[in-house]
Structure formats: structure tokens, C-alpha cells
Amino acid sequence: MSMDLDAPVPMVGMQQEQAISATILCCNCGAPIDGTTAAGALCQDCVRLSVDVSQGVQRESTLHFCKDCERWLQPPTSWLVAAPESKELLAICLRRLRGLSKVRIIDASFIWTEPHSRRVKVKLTIQQEAFQGTIIQQSFEVEYVVATQQCPDCQKSFTHHAWRASIQLRQKVPHKRTFLYLEQLILKNGAHKDTVNIKEAKDGLDFYYAKRNEAERMVEFLCSVAPITSKKSQELISMDIHTSVAQYKHTWSCEIIPICKDDLVALPIKLARQLGNISPLTLCHRVGSAVNLIDPQTLQTCEVPTGVYWRSPFKNISDVTHLTEFVIMDIEPVGQSNGRFFLAEATVARASDLGSNDITYFTRTHLGGVLHVGDSAMGYHLAGTIFNDDNYEAIENSHQYGSTLPDVVLVKKHYARKKKPKNRAWRLRRMAREYEEEAAAASSAPAAPTKRQEQEANRMEADFEMFLRDVEEDQELQQTLDIYKARKAAQSADQMEEDSGSDDEVPKINMDELLDDFDELKMGDE
């Protein structure tokens, strides 16, 4: 047996001694740790307990929220729409914290809080290198206080004259039925959603906008649904001579054709011949983007475009405020119809003449499909009436049309109603009324209305009641409007019985077709 003297001798004892010398005890808890990788002679548990990597990150902050438009402030000046517990709101919350740029974000999530607590809590998980080669991960909560603050756009809506564009919508007629119909179309299509403010004026409404393009879209909508002419003007507010940047206020003056539904119109003879040779004495049966006229004696219809009207304007010779009640004594259908109207020959008498004289009038009417013997109808009494209108005088002196003028022009069927407006099961929304109610609720001591304001309010109520009756009686008009269920109101059984007994003949609106008032449902939930 031989031994190689040059072979290396294993150093087992030395390696064990080095391994033992590399293991040290934690200076805090005494646990054995690897001294070569230990962070300041501390174990991992003691490092987590003694080192706070989130020390430079905010634990509390404030979020600014606009209650009017429900937007959140993203500093410095941006206002963003963000749903509760959404990614957008989480991004706004993280941007509000100072010190996050020095750490690495691993996870972020919302902690549920009560909505009325005005608090938002976010759980953050971050990583940071505490010592060389030692990375610590830590989770903590951040609490945000939700503070209300008006955004600049909403501040303009509550400040007078803080607008850039305005629309003055007018219709110069004794009643405002066409304008009220146009108001419902605006509400149905949401064309007023960009308005800063809406005010009710003498002959119409004023719309105020923060941007010019929003007002231009509104003018285009108005021209598409009503016969309107518009004029634009602008006023210089300020100008920077160094940059040549100018600030203007733009105003559109919009006027609706002063002819409403059921008005009696005397056309110029030349214009009547251009419109299909229709009889010059016509009745307005519809107002849309153009004025639609009908000859009640022949059922011939025509359409007067807006441009044609303003090139040769004319006015009505009588409106619904001058209607007279007639009683149908006899009526015979002629057999001619145009789909909606039926021609008939009727013998009528004024309701005020019954029992005092036997004067009757013979006329042709387009209401042959709805009138029967004994019914009442509202119409214009032309016999013995003097109209201060040049077009009507030209018609009377004309050999072609003078001999065919009727004594009575029937307009619509009359339903017996009580004088006091009834409590309806449906309602229509108003634009300016909602803005005025909000302003009155915000004011602690509203000023008492003057006598002139009370008279104007009574006239508006009468016009609106007339429009509501038109909605009840016209099914085609109902299909173009958004009709809502009436708000809950206390009504006694005697009143309900009285209402149902007095207006049995009045057409009823189907309750299944009414829309729910979401504002009322929201108030009920709260």
C-alpha cells in the first residue's frame, strides 16, 4: 500500500469553520441568519417591521368633485367624467399622491365605502429596495376626502352674462301654441342639454351657451323642425393687440312664422296660384318645417316652405281666440276624402242663437269623419265680419273667389269641459319652468311678483292649458311628444268622481303609453 505525497489534503474542518463563522444572529430578535446576505444584521421579519418603504408616500389626500356635472378634477385644470370605482377614478386618485414616483406600484384597488360618507379608500401595494440587494413589498391604505367644488362650466351657468353665444327664439302671436309644441320637440330630442341657462322672455325663450358651435347646432335643429328665419350678430368683448386674439359674443335672432295650427289664413291670390291653384282662403292644419294649409271646401292641401313665406309674407286673419261655438243641425258626407279628412256638407247654427232665433248656415267642412248631428264644433263666423286685411279684401273683390266664400269655416270638434282645469293623469315637461324652480329653491327669500308678472303668468297658464287640450284631442300630436305620468298628488274621491263625470266626452290618453318620470322615481328612492 503506497501513498501519494503530492495529493492535496481535504480541508473539511476549515470549510465547516468558515460556514459557522458566516452564520450570525439577528441583532433584534436573535434568529440565526446568513451574515453574507443579511441587511444590517437583521432578519427578513425584522426588516419588514423596522423599515417602512411607504414613508414618503401620502396617506391622506383630497378629491374635488362637481355635483352639478358629476365630474372630477384632475390637476391642474382638467375635469373628467369617472364612474365610482372605475379605472379613470383610480388614475385620478394615484395622480393626487406625492412620493409614488420613487417606488414601484404592484397593485391598486378600491376599498368599499358608503357613498354618503364622502370618503374614498384605495389599497396600494408597492416595492422598494431597502438595502443593497434587499427588496421589500408593503401594502397600505390611502384615504381621500371628497370635497365639492364647482367646475368653470358650472360656475358660468350660475353667473349672469357668462356666456359666449345666445339664441333669441320668438313668435309674435297672441297665443304660443306653436312655440309650446316646439318646446316639447326640444325636450324630446335633448337639444337643450348644452345650454348654460334658459330664460323665458315675452314672446319666447332665450338660450345661452358657453361655446359658439353648440349654439349653431341648436339653430340647425330649430330650422329642421319649425319654419324659422334666423339672423346672426356678434359683439366684440376684448382683443389682445399683441396676439390678435379677439373674444366675441354671438347672438342668433330666430323668429317663427306667426301662423299657428287652426288659424284662418288669406293667401295672396298670386301665391295661391303658384301653390297648386288652391283657394286663397285656407285653414292651417299643421305646422312643421313648413306651414301646411288646407281648403276645407275641397280638401286640397298645399305646403308653404319657409323661404317662400319670407319672400312674400302674409298673416292670419283670425286665430283660435276668435273661435265661435256652432251646433251641427244636419250633416251629409260627400264621399270625398284624402286619408285623414272627410268632406261633408253641414247645416250649423250658433250655440248662442239657439232658442232666440232660427238662423242657420250652410257650409262644407273637412271634419265629416268626426262630426255628427247634435255635436258642437268650433269655427270662424265669416258672415258679417270685417277683416282688416288686404288679401281678404282682394279675395272678396275677385270674380273667381268672391262668390265662393263660405259663411262659416269649421275648425275642430268641441268637447264640453268644466271651466276649471281638471287634474290630469299625465304631464308635459317645461324647459324654463325647471330652471326657474331650481333658482327659486336656491333663493331663501324670493321677491314678490308684480301685477304685470302675475298677468303674464296667467296668460301663459291659459295658453298652456289650451295646448294640453290640443294634445288630448289630437292623437297624431300625441305620437310626436314625450308624455309622462303625473306626479303623485293627493286627490279626494269626490274630486276624482267629479272629474270623471264632467269630462266623459273628452278623449282619454292611454295610460300604457305614458312614460315614467325618472326625476320623481329618483326622489322617491332618496
Stockholm file with secondary structure:
# STOCKHOLM 1.0

chainA/1-526         MSMDLDAPVPMVGMQQEQAISATILCCNCGAPIDGTTAAGALCQDCVRLSVDVSQGVQRESTLHFCKDCERWLQPPTSWLVAAPESKELLAICLRRLRGLSKVRIIDASFIWTEPHSRRVKVKLTIQQEAFQGTIIQQSFEVEYVVATQQCPDCQKSFTHHAWRASIQLRQKVPHKRTFLYLEQLILKNGAHKDTVNIKEAKDGLDFYYAKRNEAERMVEFLCSVAPITSKKSQELISMDIHTSVAQYKHTWSCEIIPICKDDLVALPIKLARQLGNISPLTLCHRVGSAVNLIDPQTLQTCEVPTGVYWRSPFKNISDVTHLTEFVIMDIEPVGQSNGRFFLAEATVARASDLGSNDITYFTRTHLGGVLHVGDSAMGYHLAGTIFNDDNYEAIENSHQYGSTLPDVVLVKKHYARKKKPKNRAWRLRRMAREYEEEAAAASSAPAAPTKRQEQEANRMEADFEMFLRDVEEDQELQQTLDIYKARKAAQSADQMEEDSGSDDEVPKINMDELLDDFDELKMGDE
#=GR chainA/1-526 SS CCCCTTSCCCCHHHHHHHHHHHEEECTTTCCEEETTTCBTTBCHHHHHHHCCTTTTSCSEEEEEEETTTTEEEETTTEEECCCTTCHHHHHHHHHTCSSGGGSEEEEEEEECCCGGGTEEEEEEEEEEEEETTEEEEEEEEEEEEEEECCCHHHHHHTSTTCCSEEEEEECCSSSCHHHHHHHHHHHHHTTTTTEEEEEECSSEEEEEESSHHHHHHHHHHHHHHSCEEEEEEEEEEEEETTTTEEEEEEEEEEEECSCCTTCEEECCHHHHHHTTSCCSEEEEEEESSSEEEECTTTCCEEEECHHHHHHSCCCEEECGGGCEEEEEEEEEEEEEECSSCEEEEEEEEEGGGTTTCCCCEEEEESBTTTCCTTCEEEEEECTTCCCCCHHHHHHHHCTTTGGGCCSEEEEEEECCCCSSCCCCSEECCCHHHHHHHHHHHHCSSCCCCCHHHHHHHHHHHHHHHHHHHHHHHCHHHHHTSCCEECCCCCCCHHHHHHHHHHTSSSCCCCGGGCBCCHHHHHHHHC
#=GC SS_cons         CCCCTTSCCCCHHHHHHHHHHHEEECTTTCCEEETTTCBTTBCHHHHHHHCCTTTTSCSEEEEEEETTTTEEEETTTEEECCCTTCHHHHHHHHHTCSSGGGSEEEEEEEECCCGGGTEEEEEEEEEEEEETTEEEEEEEEEEEEEEECCCHHHHHHTSTTCCSEEEEEECCSSSCHHHHHHHHHHHHHTTTTTEEEEEECSSEEEEEESSHHHHHHHHHHHHHHSCEEEEEEEEEEEEETTTTEEEEEEEEEEEECSCCTTCEEECCHHHHHHTTSCCSEEEEEEESSSEEEECTTTCCEEEECHHHHHHSCCCEEECGGGCEEEEEEEEEEEEEECSSCEEEEEEEEEGGGTTTCCCCEEEEESBTTTCCTTCEEEEEECTTCCCCCHHHHHHHHCTTTGGGCCSEEEEEEECCCCSSCCCCSEECCCHHHHHHHHHHHHCSSCCCCCHHHHHHHHHHHHHHHHHHHHHHHCHHHHHTSCCEECCCCCCCHHHHHHHHHHTSSSCCCCGGGCBCCHHHHHHHHC
//
